[in-house]
Amino acid sequence: MATNHSFWETQQFFKGYDVLVVGAGIVGLSAALTLKAQQPNLKVAVLEAGHLPSGASTKNAGFACFGSISELLEFEKRSSAARVLELVKLRWEGLGLLRKNIGDANLEFQQCGGFEIFRSTEIRMSKLCRDKISYFNDLLASVLGADNVYCDATAKVDEFGLSDVCCMIENRLEGQIDSGKMMAALMTRVSGLGVHVFTNTTVQCIESVNSSQRVVTQHGCYETKAVIVATNAFATQLLPHLDVVPGRGQVLVTKPLPNLKLRGTFHYQDGFYYFRNVGQRVLLGGGRNLDFKAEETLQPGLSLKIQESLEALLRDVILPGTKFEIEQRWSGVMAFGEDVEPIISMIRPGLFCAVRCNGMGVAMGSGSGSQVARLALQSV
Ligand SMILES: Cc1cc2nc3c(=O)[nH]c(=O)nc-3n(C[C@H](O)[C@H](O)[C@H](O)COP(=O)(O)OP(=O)(O)OC[C@H]3O[C@@H](n4cnc5c(N)ncnc54)[C@H](O)[C@@H]3O)c2cc1C
């Protein structure tokens, strides 16, 4: 369909870019931030399909986490102690970069600790993890710059009002953020650096034309020297060969509970369930493991089976004996693959990607964006 763009619009808004970033999540916006911080004169824009950034970055639970003992144990079984160390380093440094880029106050970062809980049906697993506390404390001390990061915190179970929990392991460096504030601050930062974020703009394909890239959208074609694809779970729509599998996460939040005792971020069942306080509310998500196949989707939506399991967890473990009402429910999509590390690479000259934060984008997103921006800078 012919567009009615003026000469001015074409010259100013569609042409002459050094780098176009596709996707305004934490990765895409962090990439734009790094590009402008490194080379302020570059012409950079971000193309975002949603009215707001509509991926995982605005839908997540806001855990600033870098590894629970059960997850690290499982990963070490499949790889090695050296790879555990590398992975935790990547996440820990990523969190540091996020906090440096945005500032703790703007993120509402609170280091209230993270807790992995085990119910009375999981005594064997809880023992396995508890026995590994000193091992992981020693292994990770150099990367985290702190000793005794993990400890047995079972004695605090009653303090948080939890029920049916036989063991709880604390990670004292874990924190929580306000994901909405994080994204608003990132958008303000990039706009302040002269990066235009075009929302409601879906990239349909990216073509190489001579030595530049043509980015086709429903509003017309953009011309640029380089493109960074940061579309996470949606990545295979533009780059079908990538090992990226979507995994939908369903979340709910309660209305405020005046006597809420819960403080901090909590992981349950290998991280398949996660809950935290948001002020006096409880936010709870997960249950993807109840129906992996159905949740391997890019479609937003809720399923009765998973919502019922979330409510049962609230009733039986998190808020026993407390009346609660659900204020809001939503879903978002994560990106998974064979490896737990993100894919950050050059696809072909002028085309780059940074996708697949494996459900840990708060920790990995800033570093992934920064790394892909540095890669792209070599070609402009
Ligand atoms: C329910 C849930 C809970 C989570 N909880 C946590 C947590 O507590 N801690 C944590 O560390 N991580 C968590 N995550 C994971 C984390 O949110 C993600 O890893 C991270 O946000 C990924 O960022 P991103 O920028 O790569 O992708 P996204 O935020 O998904 O951004 C991709 C963007 O690309 C846009 N897009 C897609 N296709 C196109 C196209 N063709 N053209 C233009 N734009 C396009 C999308 O609209 C989207 O805005 C959670 C995720 C979910 C879903």
The ligand as an ORCA input file, in Angstrom:
! r2SCAN-3c Opt
* xyz 0 1
  C       6.027    -13.771     33.745
  C       7.493    -13.479     33.693
  C       8.212    -13.325     34.877
  C       9.581    -13.052     34.824
  N      10.235    -12.783     35.981
  C      11.542    -12.445     35.941
  C      12.223    -12.068     37.101
  O      11.627    -11.982     38.174
  N      13.549    -11.788     37.032
  C      14.224    -11.876     35.839
  O      15.435    -11.668     35.817
  N      13.584    -12.157     34.700
  C      12.277    -12.440     34.719
  N      11.613    -12.719     33.571
  C      12.378    -12.721     32.306
  C      12.692    -11.314     31.827
  O      11.565    -10.494     31.948
  C      13.163    -11.410     30.369
  O      14.273    -12.273     30.305
  C      13.554    -10.054     29.807
  O      12.569     -9.095     30.026
  C      13.822    -10.197     28.317
  O      14.081     -8.914     27.820
  P      14.206     -8.688     26.263
  O      14.494     -7.279     26.038
  O      15.149     -9.695     25.680
  O      12.800     -9.114     25.667
  P      11.333     -8.495     25.785
  O      11.138     -7.697     26.989
  O      10.417     -9.646     25.559
  O      11.288     -7.481     24.577
  C      11.147     -7.867     23.231
  C      10.348     -6.769     22.551
  O      10.349     -7.009     21.158
  C       9.085     -6.586     20.650
  N       8.900     -7.233     19.357
  C       8.712     -8.546     19.113
  N       8.638     -8.767     17.784
  C       8.786     -7.559     17.178
  C       8.819     -7.144     15.813
  N       8.702     -8.001     14.794
  N       8.982     -5.821     15.556
  C       9.144     -4.920     16.574
  N       9.121     -5.278     17.877
  C       8.961     -6.579     18.173
  C       8.098     -7.033     21.724
  O       6.883     -6.333     21.648
  C       8.890     -6.735     22.994
  O       8.581     -5.479     23.544
  C      10.256    -12.983     33.568
  C       9.520    -13.120     32.396
  C       8.155    -13.362     32.442
  C       7.387    -13.492     31.158
*
